[in-house]
């Protein structure tokens, strides 16, 4: 007699459900599903491409169904699956406003994030900290966000101060701690406590390398940079009397970090100095800094740095930043920048606004413009007023078709290539030397 086919054969898997003793989501399957579900979340423009009209309600239901699945996967036994689910949720939260969906599940999300930060490895902790930032950005400043921060704040502080934790996890938690505190904290005591926690981290950079003229770079530098930037963000919302204390405490010590081997530390220290000078002059129009000549000399050297042992890209970036920092310190000037989002424009005209914008841009990525248009909290931070409501007809007239975009990009590319070719052609410069 012929042998009966096994129950777990390939013929029965397609029609008969899962075979026995097999996990429904392996690591590879979870990562593949995550990639396929969230490939469009990373770019808000993917939701508005030209094409046939779709049922928005059905699309929203489909999105929420997928997000529910990702929330469930944050509790999976596989670390790889949990991390993929966290990254997928981050992509969705950064590219769409999901306030009502999150409101119904904020406790579940908070518990999942707390568990991943406490028990996960480095990459999972970083993903969970990033999701915590986006969760607070979505919820805005309110009682619900305060409850989230009350749960996650102590956990974040513990990781930041834990010398045995990975540097990547500590720097992600330091950034998350600063951003979440900035969003939700009305309690001045909690604000000061968080700033003290961050100060204990970045002030260790002051204590390094007193035997030479420079500050040597260590593996902790990235942590010190993130802690300094998070602390600077919180300083922008402090009362003026506290700002004066912090300026007196740090203004004479920060210039030592300008000699650090790490480019990011030099830039973070320079921009923090510019912001401190801006705040100091707001509190006291006659503010006087004793070592101004020495400081401007340092800043001018960095703004014109030509050391051959540094990469050209790093030198260009450093010179660009420190030219602005030198103008801020020496001439009280700030180069105004304009940010376009939809039909609106926002002008960044001071270091406080620049610091805040750069921080949120770092965590929202390509979704920054979308959130500036639609997120009530961010619009209140940048004093943009309520979201601008445009009807379908107006949006249609403003929208450029894919073909028109292609023509415009092609023309711009040709013009740019022609201009660069002319500049690179040595024959164009022959006549100038005679």
N, C-alpha and C positions, 0 to 999 in steps of 0.2 A: 504494500500500500504506500502511496506517496505520503511524505510527511506534511502535516498541516503547517501552514505559514505561521511564523511567530507573530505575537500580538504587537510587538514593537517594530514591525517591518515598515519600510518606507511607504508601502501602499496604503497602510492604515493611518499614518500620521497626518496626511492631508485631509482626510475625511473624518477620522475618528477621534480627533482631539490630541491631547498631550500623552506621550507614552509614560509609563510608570518610572519613578525614581529619576526624573529629569526636571531640573529647575526650569520654570517657565521663562525666566530671563537670565541668560548667561551674560557674562561680561561683554562679549563681543556683540551679542544681539542688542543689549541695552545701549551700547555706544552707537551702533548703527541706527537704531530707532531715534536716539537723541539727535543725531546729525540730520536725519531726514525730516524730523518734525520741526526742528528749529533753524533750518537753513535760512529762512526768511526773516527771523527775528532780529538778526544783527543789523539790518539796514532798514530804517523806517520807510525808505523810498520803495521797498519791495511791496509794500501794502498799497501803493498808489500808482503802480505802473499802468501803462495804457493796456486796455483789454476790454473784454465784454463785461457788462455790469453783473455783479454778483449779489446774492442775498446777504446783506450785512449781518442780519440776525443769525442766520445759519453759520456764517463764518465765525462770529463771536462764540457761538455755542461749541463749534468744533475746536476753537482755540482753548476755551475753558476746559473742555474735555481732556485735551492733551496736557494742559497745565496740572489738572487734578492727578493725572498719571505720573507726572514728574514729581509732584509733592509726595505721592505714595512711595516713589522710588528713592526718596531721600532717607527712607527707613530700611532700605535693602541691606542684606548682609554683605554684599560686595562693595568694597570701598570705591572701586572704579565706577560702579553703577551709581553710587551716591554722588560722587563728584560730577559725573556726566549730567545727572539730574539737576544739581545745583547750578552748573554752567548754563543749562537750558533755561532755567528759571531766571537767571541773571539776564540772558539775552532778551527774554520776553519782557521783563520788568523795565529794561532800559529803552525798549523801542515802542512801548504802548502804555497808556494810562489804564490801570486795572484796579482802581480804588475799591469798587464794590466787591469784586471777586476776592481781593485780598482781605477786605474787612471781615468777610464771613469766615476766613481761614487764618487770620493773623496769629491766633494762639498756636495752631498746628504748625504754621511756618516758623514761629519763634522757637517752639520746642525742637523742631528739626534742626534749625540753625545752632541752637545751644548744644544739642547732642553732637553735631558734627564738629563744632569748635572744641568741645571737651575731649572727645574720643577719637577724632580723626587724625590722620597724618598731615604733613605740611601742606600738600596741594589741596586737600579737602578743607583744611582750616582756612586757607586763603580764599577758596571759592565761597565758603560759608560766610566769611567776613564781608566779602564783596556783596553777597546777597543781602546781608543785614543792612548795609548802606542803602541799597536800592529799595529795600522794604520801607525804611524810614523816609526816603525821598518820595515814594508813592503815597505814604500815609500823611506826610506833612507834619506840621507842629500841632499837636493835639493830645488829648488824654490817652488815646490808643497808642500813639508813638511813645509817650512817656512810660507806659506799661511795658512796651517792648524794650526800652532802654533800661528800665529797672531790672529786667530779667537778664539782658545780655551785657550790661555795663560791667558788673563785677567779674564776669567770665572773661571779657576782653581785657580788663585791667590785669587779671591774673596771668594771662598769656603774655601780655606786653612786658610784665616784670619778671617773667620766668626765664632765668638764664639758661635752663636746659632745653627750652623749646627752640624750634628751628627759627633762624633769622627771618626767613620768608613769612612764616606764620606771625611772628612778632610785629614785623613791619606792616602786614596787612591789617592786623588787629589795632595797631596804633592809628592808622589812617581811619579805620572804621570807628574807633572810639572818638576821634576828633569830629568826624562828620556827623555821627549820630547825636553827640552832645550839642553840636551847633544847631541841629534841627529841632531837638525836642526839649532842651533844658531851659526851664524857667526858674529853677532853683539855683540861686547864685552860689550856694554852698557846693552843689554838685559840679558846677562849672569850675570853681576854683580847685576842687579835688581832682578833677580830670586834668586840668592844666598842670597841677603839681606832679601827677603821675607821668605826664609827658616830659616835663622839665627834668625829672630824675633820670630820664633816658638820654636826651640830647645834650645835657650839660656834661655828661661824661666825655664828650668830644673836647671840651675845654681842657680837661685834665691830661690829655695825651700829648706826648712829645714836647717836653719842656727843655730838652737838651739841645735841640736844633732850632733853626729859624722857621721850619715848616711843621705842619701837622701831618704825620704819616697816616696813610689810609689803611684801615683794617676791614675785616669781614663784617664788623658791626656798623660800618659807615652808612649802609643803606637804611638800617634801623634808625640811626641818628637823624638822617635826612627826613624820613617820614614822620618821626616824632616832632622835629622842628617845624615842619610845614603844618602838621595838625595843630600844634600849639599856636602857631601864628594865626591860623584860621579862627581859633577860639579867642585870641586876643582882640580881634576886630569887633567882638560883641561884648567886651568887658566894659564896666563903668570907667569913666575917665580917671578916677582916683586910683583904681587898680592898674590902669594902663601906665600911669606915671611911675608906680612902684616897679612894674616889670621893665620899663625903659631904663630906670636907674640901675636895675639889677643886671641887665643883659647888654646894654648898648656898648659898654667898654670891653666886654668879653667876646662878643660875636666877631669882631674883626680878626681874631686869631684863626677863625675857621676859613678865612679867605686864602690861607696858605695851604689848605688841605690838598693832597694829591688827587682826590676824587673830584671830578668836574661837577657832579650833581650837588655835592656838599658846598663847593664854592658858590654855585649859582643860588642854592637855597639860602646860604648865609647872606649873599649880596642882596637878594630880593627882600629878605627879612629886615635887613638894615634900612633899605629904602622905605619899607612900610613903617618901621619904628620912627624914622625921621619925619615921615608924613604925619603920623599920629602925635608925635611930640610937638610939632609946629601948630597942629590944630588946638592942642591944649594950651600952648604958650607961643604966641607969635614971635616973641623975642628969645626963643630957645637957642642956647649956645652950647656947642660941643667943644670941649677943651682940645681934643686931639684931632681936630678937623683937618689940619695940614697933612698929618701922617695918614689919616684915613683916605683922603682924596688922592694922595700919592699911590697908595695901594690899589685903589679902584682904577686909577688911570693906567697903572701898569697892567692890570687885568684886561682893561678895555683896548689895550694896544699890544697884547701879548703876542710874541712871535717866536716862542721857544720851539726849536725844531723837534724836540723829543715828544711833542704832543701832536695828536692827529689833526689834520687840517679841518675836519668836520667839527671837532671839539673846539678848536681855536675860533672858528667862525661863530659858533654858538655862544661861546664865552664872551667874545668881543661885542656881539650884538646885545647881550643881556647887560653887560657892565657899562656900555655906553649909556643905556637908559638909567642904570643905577647911579652912575656918576652925575648925570643931569639932575636926578631927583635929589641927591645929597647936596650937590654944589649949587645948583641953580633953582631948586624947588620946582622943577619942570617935569611933566609926564607926557609921553607921546600918546595921544588919544587914539584908541583903536575902535573900529566899527564892526559889529557882529550882525550879520543878516540871518533872519529866520522867517521864512514865508514872506508875507508882505511887510513885516516889521523890521525895525533897526534898533540896535542897542549900542550905546557909546560907553566904552570903558575908559574913564577919564581919571582914575586914581589907582593907587597900589592896592588899597583895600578891596576895591571892586575886582581888580585883576586877580588877586589872590583867591577870592571867592569863586570867580568864574573858572579859573584853571583847576581848582579842586573838584568842582562838580563835573567839569568836562572830562576829567580823568576817570571818573567812575561811570559816567553815562556814555562816554565814547561817541559813536555816531548818532546816538539818540538824544544828544544835548539840544539840538535845534528843535526837535519834536517836543521835548519837555518844556523848553522856553516858550513854545507856542501854547501848550495845553496844561501844564502843571501849575496849579494855583500857588503852591508853596514857593516854587522857584520864581514865579512872576512877582510874588510879594517881596522876595529877597532882593530882586533887582529893580523893584519899584516900577513894574511894567503895567500894573493895573489888571483888571479882569481879562481873560482870554478874548481875543478878537473873533467874533462869530461872522463867518462869511457864508453866504448862500451858495448853492450848487452852481448857479449860473456864473457867479463871480469867480469861483474856483476854476471853472472850466475855461474861462477867458484867460486866467493867469497861467494855466498849465501849458507847458510846451510839449509838443508831440515828440515821440521818440525820433522820428525822421529829422525834425528841425534841430534837435539836440545833436544828432549825428553830423548834420551839415555844419553847425556852429563849431563843434569840436574839431572837425576836419580842417576848417578854415583857420582856426586858431593854431592848430598843429603846424600847418604849412607856413603860416606867418612866423611862428616861433623858430622853425627850422631854418627859414630863409635868413632871419635876423642873426641867428647864431653862426650860420655858415659864413655870412659876410664878416662878422667879427673875427672868425677864426682864419679867414683867408689872409695869408701874409702879404699878398700882393696889394691888398687894400691899404696897407700901412707904409708902402715903399716911399711914397711922395712926402710923407711927413718928416722924414729924417734928412731931407735935403733943403 
